[in-house]
Amino acid sequence: EKNCRKAKRFSQPRCEPPAQPWASTIDEKVEVFFDSADFGWVKTIRSELKSYCKSKEVGGSSLKCSTNLRYCRAQNIYFDLRAIDFENSRQRFCENVFEDGHVGGYCEVDREALSKQGAHKSALQSWYAELERYTSLSFRPDSLEHCDVILDERPVIFMKLDAGINMFHHFCDFVNLYVSQHVNGSFSIDVDVVVWDTSSMGYGDFFEITWQAFTRTARPRPLPLAHYKNKRLCVRDALFPLLPRMRLGLYYNMPVVRGCSRSGLFKAFCDHVLRRLGVKQEGPTALTRVTLLSRGTKFRRILNQNELVGALKMVGEYNVTVIDYDWRTVPFLRQLEITHNSDVFIGMHGAG
C-alpha cells in the first residue's frame, strides 16, 4: 500500500552490521533488503507499470506492462498461432514466432515506447519476445469471425516455466506467480493457466500439486500452448507474470543483501501455499521433532549419518525421523506435511 508506514508492515526484516557496501546505515540496509527481497519489490513493479496500447473504445483492448516487459496485463488480446510449428520444434521458447498482426489488440499501440523495452529480451527474463510485435488491429478480437478459440470465462495466466524436476528452479516460477498476484491485486483460483511452450515436448513436473494453490482448473497440471496449435486464440483477460530468471529478480538472480533475514514476502508465500494446499501443523509435542533428510542420490550425502542419528536418539528429548524425499515414494504434499511438522530440520544444502 502506498501510504503504509514502516511500523505497519506485514513483518520487519532484520539486518546485521556492517551496513556497507549496501548502505550507509543499518536502517538504510534494511530498506535495500525490503526493496529487493520483500514487499518493496511488489511496490517497485507496480510503480513501473505503463500503458503501451490504449483502447480505442469501451470494451476494446489494452496492454499494460512493467519496465522491459517483465510483467504484463492485457485485455482482449489476439494470438495467431498458426505459424508456430509445435510438432517439429525442440525449443520451448522460440523467439520471433510472430509477425505484425499475429499478436495484438483493438487499441492504439505506442510502438516507439514498446520498441525500447527489449533490453531484457530472453526466454525466462521478460515477455518482450512474445509481445514485441504487438500490433494495432482493425478488428475487435472477441468474435468467432476473427477467433477460432475465445477464452473469456475466466482470466488466463500465461506461464513460461523453469525446470519442473528441480524444486529450487520450479519454485522460482511459483514465487514469481505469487508476487504477480500481489501486483495484480487478485488471488482468485478461478483462473486458467496456459504454459507458454513453443514445442510439443513433455514437461516433467514433480511438484504439480502446487498448482492447486493458484488455480482450480489445472487438474493435474496446466494446459500447454500447443493445445491451441493452428488456432487463432483470443483472450479477454490475460496475465503475463514475473519470470523465474529475471535480472536482479526473485529469487534465481536475486541480489542478496548479506546479513539480512526475515523477508515477509517469502513467509507470506509459504503461508499462502500451505494454507491453500490444506497442510496443517500439529503440536507442540512433548519431544522435539527432529527430521533428518537423507539423500538417495550420489551427492550431498551425510557421511556419518548413522552416527549422527544415534547421537540424537541417545539424548532422550528428540523424536528423530530419517526420511528420503523420493518423489516416487513420498508425494510432494506428504513432504510438505512432514517438513511443516518438524521442529528441527537437518539436511545438506542444494537441490541435487
N, C-alpha and C positions, 0 to 999 in steps of 0.2 A: 504494500500500500504506500502511496506517495508520501503521506504525512505521518507514517508510523515512526514513533520515537524509538530510540535505541532500547530504552528500558522495557518497551512493549513487544520487542521481537520474540518470535517463537522460541528461540534459545539464544544463549550468549556464548559465542566462541571464546576460546581461551588461547592465549599465545604466551610463550615463554621468551625471556630475553636470550640473545640480543635482538634489537629491533632491526638493525642493519643486516643485510643491504636492502631489505624490502621497504623500510620506512625509517623515519627519524625517531619515532616514539613507539612504545608498545601499543598505545591506543590506535595509532595510525596503522600499525601492523595488523591489528585485529580487523580494521576496516578493509585492508587489502585482501585478507583472507575471506572476509564476508562477501566481498565483491567477486571473488574468483571461485569460491568453493561453497557458497551458502546462498541464501535467498537474494543476496545482492546481485547474483548472476541473472536471476529472473528479471530484476529491475533493469539491468543493462540491456537485455534483449528487447524488453518492452520499449525502452527509450529509443531503440534503433528503428522501430517499425515505420515503414514508409509505403505509401501507395504508389504502385508502378502502373496501374491501369484503373482508371476511374470509369464507373458505369455511365453508359450513355442515357440510361433511363432507369426508373424504379424497377427493381427486379432483374436488372441486367447483370453483367459480370464485373468482377473486381479481382485485383491481385495486390496483396499487401505482404511485404517481406522485411526481415531484418537485414542488416548490412551483409553484403556478399551472399545473400540468399541462403543463409544458414537455416532460416525458419521462414515459412510462408503460409499464408492462408488465402484460399481462392474461393470465389463464389461463381457458380455456373462456368466451369472450366471444360474445355473441349480437348480431347486427345484423339488423333487419328493413328491407331496402332497398326494399320495395315502394312506399313513399310518395314516393321520390325520382324526380322527373321528369327523368331524364338527357337524354332526347331534346330537350326544349324549353328546357333551362337553358343560359344563356350565362355562368353564374357557376361558376367552378371550385370555389369553397369556400363553398357556401351554408350559412348558419347556421340553426339552429332547424329542421333537417330531421327530427329525431327527437322523438317524444312519449314519455311514460313507457311503458316496456315494449318500445320499439323498439330499445333498446340496454341491455344488462345482463348479469347472470350469476346463477348459483345461489349467492348469498352474501349476507351482511348488510351493506348499504350504510350508511356513515356520512354520511347526507345533509347534515347540518349542516356537517361539515368540508368536504365536496365543494363545497357551495354557496359557500364562502368563497374558492375558488381561481380566480375569474373575472376578476381584475384585469388579466390579460394577454390576455383573450379577443380574438383577432384571427387572421386566416387563417394567417399564417406565423409566429406568435409562440407559440401554445400549442395544445393539443388540447382545450381546455375546450369549444369549440362542439360538438365531436363527442361528448364524454363527459359533459356536464353533466346529461343526462337518464338517466344510468346508473341502472338500476333493479334491485332485488332480484327475481329471477324465481322463480316457483313450480315451475319445472322445470329439469332439467339440460340445457343446450344442447349435447348431444353425441349426439343420435339423430335419425333421419330423421322421427320423429314431429313434431319441432319445427323441423327444419332442412332446407332444400332442398339446401344445399351445406355439406359439412363439410370444412374444411381441417385435417387432423390428421396428415399425413405428415411435415411439417417446420414449423418456426417461420415465421410470416408477419410481414414488416416492412411497415407501412403508411407511405407517404411522401406528404407534401404538398410539391410541388416549386416552386421558383422558376423563372425563365426558363431554358429549356434551350438557347437560342440564344446565350447570353452566358456565357463561361467563369467570370467572377467570380461571377455570381449562381448558376449551376448548381453550382459547386464549394463554395458555401455549403451546398448540400444534402449533398454527399459528405463534406465535413469534419465536419459535424454527425452524419452517419451513423457515421463512424469513431469520433468521440468517444462516441457512444451505445453502440458495441460495447465500448468500454472500461468504460463504466458497467455494461453488461450482463454483461461478463466472458466474451464469446464472439465469436470471429472466423470462425466456420464459414461456408462459402459454400453449405452445404446448407440454404438458406433460400429462401422465396418472397418476392417484393416486389410489393406492390399499391399503385398510385398512387391516393391519395385525391383524386378529382376528381369533383365532383357534376354535371359536364356531360359531353357526348359529343364535345366539341371535340377536335381532334387536338392533339398536343404535339410541337413540333419539338425534337429533341434532337441537337445537333451532336457531343455527347460521349458517346454511348450506349455506346461500347466500355468506358467506365469502370465500368459496372455489373458487368462480369466480375470486378472486384476484390472484389466484395461478394456475388455470388450466381452460382451456376452455372445457374439456371433461367431467367434473363432473357435470352432469345435472340430478337431482339437487345435488347429492352427489356422492362421490367416490364409486367404486365397493368394496365389501368385498372380502377377500381372498377366502372365501367359494365359490365364483363364479367359481373358478378353482378346486373345490374338485375332487378327484380321477384322477387328471391330473398330467402329468409331464410338469412343467412350465419352459420355458426358456426365459430369459430377456436379451436383448442386452445391455441396458444401465440402470442400477438401482442405485437409491439413497436411502440410509437409513439415514434420517436426525436426528439431535439432538432431544432428547426426553424431554417430559414435566416435569419429576420429577428427573432429574439428580442431583447427589450430587454436591452442590455448583454451580448449573447451573442457567438458566434463566427460569422462574422467580419464580417458586414454592419454590425452596430451595436456592434462591439467597442470598449470604452473603451481606446484606445491609450495606453499609458504612454510618452510621448516619451523617446527616448534609450535605449530598451531593445531588445534583439535576442536572437536565438538561442533561439527557442521550440522546446523538444524535441518538443512535441506536433505542431507543423507539420512538423518534419523527419521524425518518425515516420510521419505521414500520407503524405508524399511517398515515403518509402522503401517503405511498405506498398503503395501503388498501383503504383509502378514494378515492384516485385517480383512482385505478383500478375498484372500485365499482361505480364510477361516482357521488360521493357525493360532492355537490358543497356548497360553503359558500357564503351567500348573505350578503349585508351590506357594511359599517356600517349603522345603523338606527338612527333615531332621539332619540328614547328611548332605554335605556339599556335593553337588552333582558335577563330576569331572568327566568330560568326554575327550578321548584322545583319538584324533583322526589318523588312521593307519592307511598308508598309501599302498595300493596294489600294483603300482607301476614300478618301473625300473629305477626311477629317480625320486629324489625328495623323500627318502625313507629315513626313519629314525633308527640308527644302527643299534642302539641299546634299548630298544622299545620294551622288551620283556623285563629288563632290569628296572626301567622307569616305572612300569605298571606295577611291578611287585613292590617297589618302594612306596608308591602311593597307597596301595591297599593295606600296607602294614601300619599306616598312620591311624586308621580306625575312624577317621572323621569324613572320609570320602566314599561316595558311591561311584566307582570307576567303570566307565563303559568304553570299550575299544570298538571302533566302527570303521569300516571301509566304505566310503561313499561311492560304490559302484552303481552306476545308473541302471544296470541290468537287474540288480537285486534289491536296491534301495531307491525307490522312486523319489524324484526331487521334492515332492511335497512332504514325504516322510523325512527327508534330510533336513528340511526347514523345521519340522516339528522337533527333531532331536536337538538341533542346534539351539532353537529358541528355548528349550527346556534344559539347557546346560548352564550351570553357574560358572564353570571354568571350561574353556575350550582350548585344547592344545593341538597344534598341527604345524607342519612345515609350511613355509611361505611358497607362493607360486601356484599357478593353476594347472601345471602339467602333471 
